[in-house]
């Protein structure tokens, strides 16, 4: 598998092969690593192929995987056991690449590579934090005083008395919200129209993120809401 052409990265073939073996072994051990975007793209391709070997589970597949992996006494059982079972019903795309910025010094673009659906899933963490922030603002009744996309969504769940904080389940509200919202009663200025469209786009992306988290993690909206409540409790404690 590593005999196929890889990005040169200014190194010899033997150096690149050893580097990708080390990176792949670390990814399987820890579930997440950070590297440059170029290396991350190549690593995702190799990791997806190794997981496919694990799903097949044959002797030849085990031999092929052992040629790529290091610390085989630990990595092979995990590939052919835990990871293969996790992605049994998934046809591909077992890794996720998330850009994290630029490295200090040479300004190289950096990215995090992780297995989808792990205990420390980055998409789950970011989604929970975003939902907790929205719910915290709703509890403080700040959005009901503004004219914006979120106030339009959440006002239907608020009580008749605007001084009281609405009883909210932010996960249910976002999932039940339509992708295209109705037009406001009064015409909007160009600035307000742009703000509204950006809000609709952000809501759509947040809704898709929640659906991906529920599908990849195999959890229910109630369990996700429980994680949001825990995160909001930590925010309030700070």
C-alpha positions as CSV (number, residue, x, y, z in Angstrom):
1,X,0.0,0.0,0.0
2,X,2.8,2.4,0.8
3,X,4.5,1.4,-2.5
4,X,2.0,3.6,-4.3
5,X,3.2,7.2,-5.1
6,X,3.0,9.5,-2.1
7,X,3.6,13.2,-1.9
8,X,7.4,13.7,-2.0
9,X,7.5,16.4,0.8
10,X,11.2,16.8,-0.1
11,X,12.2,13.4,1.4
12,X,13.3,10.1,0.0
13,X,10.8,7.2,-0.4
14,X,12.2,5.2,2.6
15,X,11.9,8.3,4.8
16,X,8.3,8.9,3.8
17,X,7.4,5.2,4.3
18,X,8.8,5.2,7.8
19,X,7.1,8.6,8.6
20,X,3.7,7.4,7.5
21,X,4.0,4.2,9.4
22,X,4.8,6.1,12.5
23,X,1.9,8.5,12.0
24,X,-0.6,5.7,11.3
25,X,0.5,3.8,14.4
26,X,0.1,6.9,16.5
27,X,-3.3,7.6,15.0
28,X,-4.5,4.1,15.9
29,X,-3.1,4.3,19.4
30,X,-4.4,7.7,20.3
31,X,-7.3,8.2,17.9
32,X,-6.1,11.7,16.9
33,X,-2.9,13.4,15.7
34,X,-2.0,16.8,14.4
35,X,0.2,17.3,11.4
36,X,0.5,19.4,8.2
37,X,-2.4,19.4,5.7
38,X,-0.4,17.7,3.0
39,X,0.7,14.8,5.3
40,X,-2.9,14.6,6.8
41,X,-4.4,14.0,3.4
42,X,-2.1,11.2,2.6
43,X,-2.5,9.7,6.1
44,X,-6.3,9.7,5.7
45,X,-6.0,7.7,2.5
46,X,-3.7,5.1,4.1
47,X,-5.8,4.9,7.3
48,X,-9.0,4.3,5.4
49,X,-7.3,1.4,3.5
50,X,-6.1,-0.2,6.7
51,X,-9.6,0.0,8.2
52,X,-10.9,-1.7,5.1
53,X,-8.4,-4.5,5.7
54,X,-9.7,-4.8,9.2
55,X,-13.3,-5.0,8.0
56,X,-12.5,-7.9,5.6
57,X,-10.7,-9.7,8.4
58,X,-8.9,-12.3,6.3
59,X,-5.4,-13.7,6.7
60,X,-4.1,-11.9,3.7
61,X,-5.6,-8.6,4.9
62,X,-3.9,-9.1,8.3
63,X,-0.6,-9.6,6.5
64,X,-1.1,-6.5,4.4
65,X,-2.0,-4.4,7.4
66,X,1.0,-5.7,9.4
67,X,3.4,-4.4,6.6
68,X,2.1,-0.9,7.2
69,X,1.6,-0.8,11.0
70,X,4.1,-0.8,13.8
71,X,3.7,-2.1,17.3
72,X,1.5,-4.8,15.8
73,X,0.7,-6.6,19.1
74,X,-1.3,-3.5,20.0
75,X,-2.4,-2.0,16.7
76,X,-3.5,-5.1,14.8
77,X,-6.1,-6.3,17.5
78,X,-7.5,-2.7,17.6
79,X,-7.8,-2.5,13.8
80,X,-9.4,-5.9,13.3
81,X,-11.4,-5.7,16.5
82,X,-12.7,-2.3,17.8
83,X,-12.3,-0.2,14.7
84,X,-13.6,-2.9,12.3
85,X,-16.7,-3.3,14.5
86,X,-17.2,0.4,14.8
87,X,-17.3,0.9,11.0
88,X,-19.0,-2.4,10.1
89,X,-22.0,-0.5,8.6
90,X,-20.0,2.3,7.0
91,X,-18.8,2.0,3.4
92,X,-15.9,4.5,3.6
93,X,-14.7,7.7,5.0
94,X,-13.5,6.5,8.4
95,X,-11.3,9.5,9.2
96,X,-11.9,13.2,9.4
97,X,-9.5,16.1,8.6
98,X,-10.1,19.4,10.4
99,X,-7.9,22.4,9.6
100,X,-6.6,24.1,12.8
101,X,-4.6,27.1,11.5
102,X,-1.0,27.7,10.7
103,X,2.2,26.5,12.4
104,X,4.3,29.1,14.1
105,X,7.6,29.6,12.4
106,X,7.2,28.3,8.8
107,X,3.4,29.2,8.6
108,X,2.6,25.7,7.4
109,X,-1.2,24.9,7.3
110,X,-2.0,22.4,10.1
111,X,-4.8,19.9,10.5
112,X,-6.1,17.3,13.0
113,X,-6.7,13.8,11.7
114,X,-9.0,11.6,13.8
115,X,-11.2,8.5,13.5
116,X,-14.9,9.3,13.2
117,X,-17.1,8.4,16.1
118,X,-14.4,8.1,18.7
119,X,-14.8,9.1,22.4
120,X,-12.9,12.4,21.8
121,X,-14.6,13.2,18.5
122,X,-13.7,16.8,17.6
123,X,-17.0,17.4,15.8
124,X,-18.9,16.3,18.9
125,X,-16.9,18.6,21.1
126,X,-17.3,21.6,18.9
127,X,-21.0,21.0,18.4
128,X,-21.7,20.6,22.1
129,X,-19.8,23.8,22.9
130,X,-21.7,25.7,20.2
131,X,-25.1,24.4,21.4
132,X,-24.1,25.2,25.1
133,X,-23.3,28.8,24.2
134,X,-26.6,29.2,22.3
135,X,-28.6,27.7,25.2
136,X,-26.7,29.8,27.7
137,X,-27.7,33.0,25.8
138,X,-31.2,31.8,25.6
139,X,-31.4,31.2,29.3
140,X,-30.2,34.8,29.9
141,X,-33.0,35.9,27.5
142,X,-30.6,38.0,25.4
143,X,-31.7,36.7,22.0
144,X,-35.3,37.6,22.5
145,X,-34.3,41.3,22.6
146,X,-32.6,41.2,19.2
147,X,-33.8,41.0,15.7
148,X,-31.9,38.2,14.1
149,X,-32.0,34.6,13.0
150,X,-31.8,33.0,16.4
151,X,-34.4,35.3,18.0
152,X,-36.8,34.3,15.2
153,X,-36.2,30.6,15.9
154,X,-36.4,30.7,19.6
155,X,-39.2,33.2,20.2
156,X,-41.8,30.5,19.5
157,X,-40.5,28.5,22.4
158,X,-40.5,31.5,24.9
159,X,-43.3,32.1,27.4
160,X,-45.9,34.8,27.1
161,X,-44.0,37.0,29.6
162,X,-40.9,38.2,27.9
163,X,-39.1,38.8,31.2
164,X,-39.0,35.1,31.9
165,X,-36.4,32.8,30.4
166,X,-37.8,30.3,27.9
167,X,-37.8,26.6,28.7
168,X,-35.4,25.3,26.0
169,X,-34.0,22.2,24.5
170,X,-31.7,23.6,22.0
171,X,-31.0,20.3,20.2
172,X,-34.7,19.8,19.5
173,X,-35.1,23.4,18.4
174,X,-32.3,23.3,15.9
175,X,-33.3,19.9,14.5
176,X,-37.0,21.0,14.1
177,X,-36.1,24.2,12.4
178,X,-36.7,24.3,8.6
179,X,-33.7,24.8,6.3
180,X,-35.3,27.8,4.7
181,X,-37.0,30.2,7.0
182,X,-40.0,32.3,6.1
183,X,-39.5,35.9,5.1
184,X,-40.0,38.6,7.7
185,X,-43.1,40.7,7.7
186,X,-41.3,44.0,7.2
187,X,-38.7,44.6,4.4
188,X,-35.1,44.3,5.5
189,X,-32.3,46.7,4.7
190,X,-29.4,45.3,2.8
191,X,-27.2,45.0,5.9
192,X,-30.0,43.2,7.9
193,X,-30.6,40.9,4.9
194,X,-27.0,39.9,4.7
195,X,-26.9,39.2,8.5
196,X,-30.1,37.1,8.2
197,X,-28.6,35.0,5.3
198,X,-25.4,34.4,7.3
199,X,-27.5,33.3,10.2
200,X,-29.5,30.9,8.0
201,X,-26.2,29.4,6.7
202,X,-24.8,29.0,10.2
203,X,-28.1,27.4,11.4
204,X,-28.0,25.0,8.4
205,X,-24.4,24.0,9.2
206,X,-25.1,23.5,12.9
207,X,-28.2,21.3,12.0
208,X,-26.1,19.1,9.7
209,X,-23.4,18.8,12.4
210,X,-25.9,17.6,14.9
211,X,-27.2,15.0,12.5
212,X,-23.6,13.8,11.8
213,X,-22.9,13.6,15.5
214,X,-26.1,11.6,16.2
215,X,-25.3,9.2,13.3
216,X,-21.6,8.7,14.0
217,X,-21.8,8.4,17.7
218,X,-25.0,6.3,17.8
219,X,-26.6,8.5,20.4
220,X,-30.1,10.0,20.8
221,X,-31.0,13.7,20.9
222,X,-31.7,13.3,24.7
223,X,-28.1,12.1,25.3
224,X,-26.7,14.9,23.2
225,X,-28.8,17.4,25.2
226,X,-27.4,15.9,28.4
227,X,-23.9,16.6,27.1
228,X,-24.9,20.2,26.3
229,X,-26.4,20.7,29.8
230,X,-23.1,19.4,31.3
231,X,-21.1,21.8,29.2
232,X,-23.4,24.7,30.0
233,X,-23.0,23.9,33.7
234,X,-19.2,24.2,33.3
235,X,-19.6,27.5,31.5
236,X,-21.7,28.9,34.3
237,X,-19.3,27.6,37.0
238,X,-16.5,29.6,35.3
